[in-house]
């Protein structure tokens, strides 16, 4: 019944709205004439190379699916107020049921210098997380981002803005600061502890941007060790750089995280817990990508990434593991127009060592994605 009501509500909104508007979210527009339907779909094909069977036949499972299927409404209300609502309809992400992805109200009393947003939105952390899904240069986000930038979305309040012409430089400084539940998407908090997340970007020239991000908070309020109550905590720090000139782009990001307490992904604890103290995990990783836009709307991409989980469990290509993961992505993006593109990625994976033993698996993958944005 609830899912049916969501569908009906969105259909009614689609029927009564039209015209572009500016909103702070994944899909940005450039006018404030009125409400607008926005969104994008990403049908995808994946083929996995998982080695051979005992008889020598290759194991190559493959599937067609939807990576994302998002539809929403953005609009403005006089004066200086805007709203943004986005729903996810992809069965692969929602288990067949649509759910609320983003929903926030923004107030900009001081123009671009300071804006307030309240509701559910992306956490202001990480360069790659801040990049809209429809603008990612590779089909997948990096493993280190998937594990250390989560939860991607949260409920809270954000303060954001940018400088206008400080020292004669347009958008020299951009900032975002948020107070969040820390519980993730569509989940209320049950205690007074809140996460703090912030991102700062400095652009001394149009072709160079340097960014930094920080997030800290309590995952759960308390755990009991030797009949004493302690708090579980996670802290994340990231640094990134973007160079873009002559149709060439080079991007990179390093993220480090500390988890205190048994809060590793998928519940993995790595055997670090003792009777006297909470386990501490020091995780980190980086990614670097280079790409060039040719005159034929073809953009070759090369990306290398690595992630160190410090012995904690995490999921990669639907496999739970606790060792380092290294991935080289060779890709090609073809832009049919400003709204449609095709991406082809081959992922070559190599694994790290556990107690001196190399964890090498047959887990390369070929991915093809088509995107239409509206």
Rosetta blueprint (number, residue, H / E / L):
1 X L
2 X H
3 X H
4 X H
5 X H
6 X H
7 X H
8 X H
9 X H
10 X H
11 X H
12 X H
13 X H
14 X H
15 X H
16 X H
17 X L
18 X L
19 X L
20 X L
21 X L
22 X L
23 X L
24 X L
25 X L
26 X L
27 X L
28 X L
29 X L
30 X L
31 X L
32 X L
33 X L
34 X L
35 X L
36 X E
37 X E
38 X E
39 X E
40 X E
41 X E
42 X E
43 X E
44 X E
45 X E
46 X E
47 X E
48 X E
49 X E
50 X L
51 X L
52 X E
53 X L
54 X L
55 X L
56 X L
57 X L
58 X E
59 X L
60 X L
61 X L
62 X E
63 X E
64 X E
65 X E
66 X E
67 X E
68 X E
69 X E
70 X E
71 X E
72 X E
73 X E
74 X E
75 X E
76 X E
77 X E
78 X L
79 X L
80 X L
81 X E
82 X E
83 X E
84 X E
85 X E
86 X E
87 X E
88 X E
89 X L
90 X L
91 X H
92 X H
93 X H
94 X H
95 X L
96 X L
97 X L
98 X L
99 X E
100 X E
101 X E
102 X E
103 X E
104 X E
105 X E
106 X E
107 X E
108 X L
109 X L
110 X L
111 X H
112 X H
113 X H
114 X L
115 X E
116 X E
117 X E
118 X E
119 X E
120 X E
121 X E
122 X E
123 X L
124 X L
125 X L
126 X L
127 X H
128 X H
129 X H
130 X H
131 X L
132 X L
133 X H
134 X H
135 X H
136 X L
137 X L
138 X L
139 X L
140 X L
141 X L
142 X L
143 X H
144 X H
145 X H
146 X H
147 X H
148 X H
149 X L
150 X L
151 X L
152 X L
153 X E
154 X E
155 X E
156 X E
157 X E
158 X E
159 X E
160 X E
161 X E
162 X E
163 X L
164 X L
165 X E
166 X E
167 X L
168 X L
169 X E
170 X E
171 X L
172 X L
173 X E
174 X E
175 X E
176 X E
177 X E
178 X E
179 X E
180 X E
181 X L
182 X L
183 X L
184 X L
185 X L
186 X L
187 X L
188 X L
189 X L
190 X L
191 X L
192 X L
193 X L
194 X L
195 X E
196 X E
197 X E
198 X E
199 X E
200 X E
201 X E
202 X E
203 X E
204 X E
205 X E
206 X L
207 X L
208 X E
209 X E
210 X E
211 X E
212 X E
213 X E
214 X E
215 X E
216 X E
217 X E
218 X E
219 X L
220 X L
221 X L
222 X L
223 X E
224 X E
225 X E
226 X L
227 X L
228 X E
229 X E
230 X E
231 X L
232 X L
233 X E
234 X E
235 X E
236 X E
237 X E
238 X E
239 X E
240 X E
241 X E
242 X E
243 X E
244 X E
245 X E
246 X L
247 X L
248 X E
249 X E
250 X E
251 X E
252 X E
253 X E
254 X E
255 X E
256 X E
257 X E
258 X E
259 X E
260 X E
261 X L
262 X L
263 X L
264 X L
265 X H
266 X H
267 X H
268 X L
269 X L
270 X L
271 X L
272 X L
273 X L
274 X L
275 X L
276 X L
277 X L
278 X L
279 X L
280 X E
281 X E
282 X E
283 X E
284 X E
285 X E
286 X E
287 X E
288 X E
289 X E
290 X E
291 X E
292 X E
293 X E
294 X L
295 X L
296 X L
297 X L
298 X E
299 X E
300 X E
301 X E
302 X E
303 X E
304 X E
305 X E
306 X E
307 X E
308 X E
309 X L
310 X L
311 X L
312 X L
313 X L
314 X E
315 X E
316 X E
317 X L
318 X L
319 X E
320 X E
321 X E
322 X L
323 X L
324 X L
325 X E
326 X E
327 X E
328 X E
329 X E
330 X E
331 X E
332 X E
333 X E
334 X E
335 X E
336 X L
337 X L
338 X L
339 X L
340 X E
341 X E
342 X E
343 X E
344 X E
345 X E
346 X E
347 X E
348 X E
349 X E
350 X E
351 X E
352 X L
353 X E
354 X E
355 X L
356 X L
357 X E
358 X E
359 X L
360 X L
361 X L
362 X L
363 X L
364 X E
365 X E
366 X E
367 X E
368 X E
369 X E
370 X E
371 X E
372 X E
373 X E
374 X L
